[in-house]
Amino acid sequence: MPKQTELRKQISIFLPISDWRLLRQAAAERQIPITELCREWIRPGLEQLQFETSPQRST
């Protein structure tokens, strides 16, 4: 049976244009989409949240 992919949800944020330009430049320098750059930056925080809310920690 193929691995089931978790459903995805899009989020939006508002940034000042100057911040958006910095973000766009950083992504361009790495030759990746802005979305991927944001995922890379968000991932450590999400992993921490998952750790903090895991059932094993409720002891």
CYANA upper distance limits for C-alpha pairs under 8 A (distance plus 0.5 A):
 15 LEU  CA     19 ASP  CA      6.63
 15 LEU  CA     20 TRP  CA      6.57
 16 PRO  CA     20 TRP  CA      6.85
 17 ILE  CA     21 ARG  CA      6.62
 18 SER  CA     22 LEU  CA      6.96
 19 ASP  CA     23 LEU  CA      6.72
 20 TRP  CA     24 ARG  CA      6.55
 21 ARG  CA     25 GLN  CA      6.56
 22 LEU  CA     26 ALA  CA      6.68
 23 LEU  CA     27 ALA  CA      6.76
 23 LEU  CA     34 ILE  CA      7.37
 24 ARG  CA     28 ALA  CA      6.59
 24 ARG  CA     34 ILE  CA      6.59
 25 GLN  CA     29 GLU  CA      6.61
 26 ALA  CA     30 ARG  CA      6.99
 27 ALA  CA     31 GLN  CA      6.43
 27 ALA  CA     32 ILE  CA      5.78
 27 ALA  CA     33 PRO  CA      6.39
 27 ALA  CA     34 ILE  CA      5.85
 27 ALA  CA     37 LEU  CA      6.63
 28 ALA  CA     32 ILE  CA      6.72
 28 ALA  CA     33 PRO  CA      7.84
 32 ILE  CA     36 GLU  CA      6.89
 32 ILE  CA     37 LEU  CA      7.35
 33 PRO  CA     37 LEU  CA      7.05
 34 ILE  CA     38 CYS  CA      6.71
 35 THR  CA     39 ARG  CA      6.72
 36 GLU  CA     40 GLU  CA      6.74
 37 LEU  CA     41 TRP  CA      6.87
 38 CYS  CA     42 ILE  CA      6.49
 39 ARG  CA     43 ARG  CA      6.33
 40 GLU  CA     44 PRO  CA      8.19
 41 TRP  CA     45 GLY  CA      8.40
 42 ILE  CA     46 LEU  CA      6.82
 43 ARG  CA     47 GLU  CA      6.63
 44 PRO  CA     48 GLN  CA      6.76
 45 GLY  CA     49 LEU  CA      6.76
 46 LEU  CA     50 GLN  CA      6.64
 47 GLU  CA     51 PHE  CA      6.68
 48 GLN  CA     52 GLU  CA      6.62
 49 LEU  CA     53 THR  CA      6.63
 50 GLN  CA     54 SER  CA      6.37
 51 PHE  CA     57 ARG  CA      8.35
 52 GLU  CA     57 ARG  CA      7.50
 53 THR  CA     57 ARG  CA      7.66
 54 SER  CA     58 SER  CA      7.99
